[in-house]
Amino acid sequence: MRKTNGMRKDAERERTSLFTSPMKCDPRQAGCRTSQIQFESQTASNGWLSVVKDQCVEMINGVETANSQSHPRDASRQSRQGRLRLNPQVLASRQQAQGRPKTILDTLDALEALFRRLIWLPNDSDYPVIVVWALYTHLFDKFMHAPRLALHSPVPGCGKTNLLGILSDIVREGFMVLIPSPAAIFRKMDARHPTMLFDEADKYLYTSNNDVLAVLNAGHNRKSANVVRVMGEDYHVEHYNVFGPMAFALKAKELAADLADRSLRINMQKAPHQMEPFTKEHEKILRGWRDQFVRWAKNHSSDVADITVEMPQDLINRGADNWRPLLKVAKAVGGEWHDRIMAAATAYQQTHESQDRGMLLLSHLRAVWEKGADFMGSYKLVNKLTAEEHWPWGDYPGNGFTTHKLAGKLKHFGIKPDQRQLKGQINPQIVGAWERGYWLKDLEKVWDAYGVQSL
């Protein structure tokens, strides 16, 4: 027994050689001595022991015995067996100090606040859409459709690439690509189903690039997301599954109509003020939040799949397919996120329909524009548009398609009607000597900016 006690004393002296006073114990335990821990680091270089001291003090202060009412001998046994847990208050404060939100709602709020500091969007309701879409990518396999995200800007320097880079750190296995081949896309998607982020998409996602577009379109629907290839000398058939979320960044051009129909459009413009630069510290924070997204998705995957949501009456067909996954995820999260996404979906549908009709009008105007004319009158343009049997302008709702409605549609593109003096009229004061209409140079700027081709 004396030998055992001596060994204990030697061990005690060895432990306390690094400390100037005993460790702080739980005062509720018998024989506990409470005093401030001070770590001796004079013999260490570069101060590494000082760092260990801080971690030790924090850990010791945050540990409490699983059963505080047990006998000290039982507590010692539990300690040796590792049956200790961190004090929840200490853990929460530590996470907060390290920039880790406590709940998924806190994480989403923090992510939106970060987006607002780093990226400027003209439409305020687009921020929650991007946030929920990022969380949705971690649950994409629970849904029937995989909505794409389409980032549009009229000029360079609007933050599209920067936004894709930020998304790559928060979405599920973000993978940025540039000018990929069809084989690269379907092999990558089949292997890992990453969130593919296509930068400079206006350079290669054009209408004539049918093979790439076919793969991207197929991946929107789980049922059609199969690419079939004949491989090897034995000509065996291989299947590649391309279902999964994607995002595209385009400048001054539109996606092909069928791919745009499968996407949620985010308009971007140059920021009117200086935005916070993206740093490695932001990258570290985002990856920590991504880990929280992964854990939340793992714990709530079955709940999200079973949730039912009511869609707005005007949101039908593929528009409903695009918004339903986001609405389900937002409803599973709770808080105000479902209402915010619902409001964004309703407003988006109204704006989207207007933009679709506007783009159609631009292409039809280019088709009916008289060759060699630098100016055309409003009445002449309306007559030509409404004369086409298969175009929607002839049976336009209300009082029909008028010059006033033509001006209203073109106003969204920054085109305003002008007037010129009619040929052969010497006196401009005569009534009817002026014609109201549009200049070719004004329309050409918009046609080029939006990539409008002749029909």
Summary of the structure (lengths in Angstrom):
residues: 455
radius of gyration: 32.1
end to end distance: 100.5
largest distance: 126.7
contacts: 1269
relative contact order: 0.09
helix: 49%
strand: 13%
